[in-house]
């Protein structure tokens, strides 16, 4: 193998490895979901950053997308079951995702309806000390940390500048 060809092979291999590392979660936690057949996970992906993802699966399909890149103190995500049976995630001082989880259809992103008052708080995903973990509502009281960046359009009575680390 000559110089340019060898360099091309090494570069291609490096890109494959970096691509795999960027899209493969290095932390993941399953959220106990009350509806049979639906699965919800929060994952952290990335090489040089921590990108928080939501992954939802039903018998009808799969949905995955990045919610935010960790910018410092944003180490938690509150999870809710919406009044329609979907999932809402609040974290990093924002409403990060709202998904519909139809039993026979594909999970999909939906617009927020209302102020979240009828949502049921399920618990919080945290990665404060040690591995990523899910703490149910019975172990972690609801608190939406805003980190001084304003407010979110839901659950106004639960919003605080900072929350105790669960």
LUMDO-925152 format. One record per residue (C-alpha): residue number from 0; x negated, y, z. Coordinates in steps of 0.1 Angstrom, whole numbers, plus 5000, padded with zeros to 4 digits. Each point is the difference from the previous one (the first is absolute). Layout:
{lovex NUM, {X, Y, Z}}
...
This chain:
{lovex 0, {5000, 5000, 5000}}
{lovex 1, {4987, 5034, 4990}}
{lovex 2, {5002, 5032, 5021}}
{lovex 3, {5032, 5017, 4987}}
{lovex 4, {5019, 4967, 4999}}
{lovex 5, {4989, 4990, 5035}}
{lovex 6, {5009, 5035, 5013}}
{lovex 7, {5035, 4997, 4984}}
{lovex 8, {5005, 4966, 5017}}
{lovex 9, {4989, 5014, 5034}}
{lovex 10, {5022, 5031, 4996}}
{lovex 11, {5031, 4979, 4990}}
{lovex 12, {4995, 4976, 5030}}
{lovex 13, {4997, 5030, 5023}}
{lovex 14, {5032, 5015, 4986}}
{lovex 15, {5018, 4967, 5005}}
{lovex 16, {4989, 4998, 5036}}
{lovex 17, {5008, 5036, 5008}}
{lovex 18, {5035, 4996, 4983}}
{lovex 19, {5007, 4969, 5020}}
{lovex 20, {4989, 5017, 5033}}
{lovex 21, {5021, 5031, 4993}}
{lovex 22, {5032, 4980, 4994}}
{lovex 23, {4996, 4973, 5025}}
{lovex 24, {5011, 5009, 5036}}
{lovex 25, {4974, 4999, 5027}}
{lovex 26, {5027, 5004, 5027}}
{lovex 27, {5036, 4988, 4998}}
{lovex 28, {5028, 4994, 5024}}
{lovex 29, {5034, 4984, 4994}}
{lovex 30, {5030, 5019, 5015}}
{lovex 31, {5026, 4977, 5014}}
{lovex 32, {5030, 5008, 4978}}
{lovex 33, {5036, 4993, 5012}}
{lovex 34, {5013, 4988, 4966}}
{lovex 35, {4992, 4966, 4988}}
{lovex 36, {4982, 4999, 4967}}
{lovex 37, {4984, 5034, 5003}}
{lovex 38, {4964, 5006, 5010}}
{lovex 39, {4984, 5033, 5008}}
{lovex 40, {4962, 5005, 5004}}
{lovex 41, {4978, 5030, 5007}}
{lovex 42, {4965, 4997, 4985}}
{lovex 43, {4969, 5020, 5000}}
{lovex 44, {4980, 4999, 4968}}
{lovex 45, {4970, 5019, 4986}}
{lovex 46, {4963, 5000, 5000}}
{lovex 47, {4989, 5035, 5011}}
{lovex 48, {5034, 5010, 5014}}
{lovex 49, {5029, 4984, 5019}}
{lovex 50, {5031, 5001, 4977}}
{lovex 51, {5031, 4989, 5019}}
{lovex 52, {5024, 4980, 4978}}
{lovex 53, {5035, 4986, 5004}}
{lovex 54, {5008, 4966, 4984}}
{lovex 55, {5035, 4987, 4999}}
{lovex 56, {5012, 4966, 4986}}
{lovex 57, {5034, 4985, 4995}}
{lovex 58, {5010, 4970, 4980}}
{lovex 59, {5006, 5024, 4971}}
{lovex 60, {4966, 5015, 4999}}
{lovex 61, {4971, 5020, 5015}}
{lovex 62, {4993, 5037, 5006}}
{lovex 63, {4966, 5015, 5010}}
{lovex 64, {4987, 5035, 5001}}
{lovex 65, {4976, 5022, 5019}}
{lovex 66, {5016, 5023, 5026}}
{lovex 67, {4970, 5021, 5012}}
{lovex 68, {4963, 5000, 5004}}
{lovex 69, {4989, 5002, 5036}}
{lovex 70, {4987, 5035, 5007}}
{lovex 71, {4990, 4995, 5036}}
{lovex 72, {5025, 4996, 5028}}
{lovex 73, {5027, 4983, 4978}}
{lovex 74, {4996, 4965, 5014}}
{lovex 75, {5037, 4991, 5005}}
{lovex 76, {5031, 4994, 4979}}
{lovex 77, {5035, 4999, 5015}}
{lovex 78, {5024, 4975, 4983}}
{lovex 79, {5038, 5003, 4998}}
{lovex 80, {5028, 4979, 4986}}
{lovex 81, {5023, 5025, 4981}}
{lovex 82, {5038, 4999, 5003}}
{lovex 83, {5000, 4984, 4965}}
{lovex 84, {4976, 4972, 5012}}
{lovex 85, {4969, 5014, 4983}}
{lovex 86, {4967, 5010, 5016}}
{lovex 87, {4987, 5035, 5008}}
{lovex 88, {4964, 5008, 5010}}
{lovex 89, {4990, 5032, 5018}}
{lovex 90, {4963, 5006, 5005}}
{lovex 91, {4972, 5025, 4995}}
{lovex 92, {5024, 5028, 5009}}
{lovex 93, {5024, 4992, 4971}}
{lovex 94, {5028, 4978, 4988}}
{lovex 95, {4978, 4976, 4981}}
{lovex 96, {5024, 4976, 4983}}
{lovex 97, {5036, 4990, 4998}}
{lovex 98, {5009, 4968, 4983}}
{lovex 99, {5031, 4980, 4992}}
{lovex 100, {4997, 4963, 5006}}
{lovex 101, {5029, 4984, 4981}}
{lovex 102, {5003, 4963, 5008}}
{lovex 103, {5001, 4989, 4963}}
{lovex 104, {4983, 5030, 4984}}
{lovex 105, {4966, 5015, 4998}}
{lovex 106, {4989, 5023, 5029}}
{lovex 107, {4999, 5036, 4988}}
{lovex 108, {4993, 5035, 5012}}
{lovex 109, {5031, 5020, 5008}}
{lovex 110, {5008, 5036, 5010}}
{lovex 111, {5006, 5007, 5037}}
{lovex 112, {5036, 5005, 5009}}
{lovex 113, {5008, 5019, 5031}}
{lovex 114, {4977, 5007, 5030}}
{lovex 115, {4991, 4965, 5010}}
{lovex 116, {5022, 5002, 5032}}
{lovex 117, {5016, 4966, 4991}}
{lovex 118, {4967, 4983, 4994}}
{lovex 119, {4989, 4973, 5024}}
{lovex 120, {4965, 5004, 5013}}
{lovex 121, {4982, 4966, 4997}}
{lovex 122, {4966, 5009, 5013}}
{lovex 123, {4966, 5014, 4990}}
{lovex 124, {4970, 4987, 4980}}
{lovex 125, {4967, 5012, 5016}}
{lovex 126, {4964, 4995, 4994}}
{lovex 127, {4986, 5019, 5030}}
{lovex 128, {4977, 4975, 5017}}
{lovex 129, {4993, 4967, 4983}}
{lovex 130, {5020, 4984, 4972}}
{lovex 131, {5032, 5015, 4985}}
{lovex 132, {5031, 4989, 5019}}
{lovex 133, {5037, 5004, 5002}}
{lovex 134, {5015, 5011, 5034}}
{lovex 135, {5038, 4995, 5003}}
{lovex 136, {5022, 5028, 5013}}
{lovex 137, {5001, 4983, 5034}}
{lovex 138, {4962, 5004, 5003}}
{lovex 139, {4995, 5034, 4983}}
{lovex 140, {5026, 5028, 5005}}
{lovex 141, {5009, 5020, 4969}}
{lovex 142, {4978, 5031, 4994}}
{lovex 143, {4994, 5017, 4967}}
{lovex 144, {4966, 5017, 5001}}
{lovex 145, {4998, 5031, 4978}}
{lovex 146, {4964, 5010, 5007}}
{lovex 147, {5009, 5036, 4998}}
{lovex 148, {5010, 5000, 4963}}
{lovex 149, {5037, 5009, 5003}}
{lovex 150, {5029, 4975, 5001}}
{lovex 151, {5016, 4972, 4982}}
{lovex 152, {5036, 5000, 4987}}
{lovex 153, {5011, 4971, 5023}}
{lovex 154, {5002, 4991, 5037}}
{lovex 155, {4994, 5036, 5011}}
{lovex 156, {5006, 4991, 5037}}
{lovex 157, {4970, 4975, 4999}}
{lovex 158, {4974, 5023, 4984}}
{lovex 159, {4971, 5012, 5021}}
{lovex 160, {4967, 5017, 4992}}
{lovex 161, {4982, 4969, 5013}}
{lovex 162, {5010, 4966, 5014}}
{lovex 163, {4982, 4978, 5025}}
{lovex 164, {4980, 4973, 4983}}
{lovex 165, {5020, 4968, 5002}}
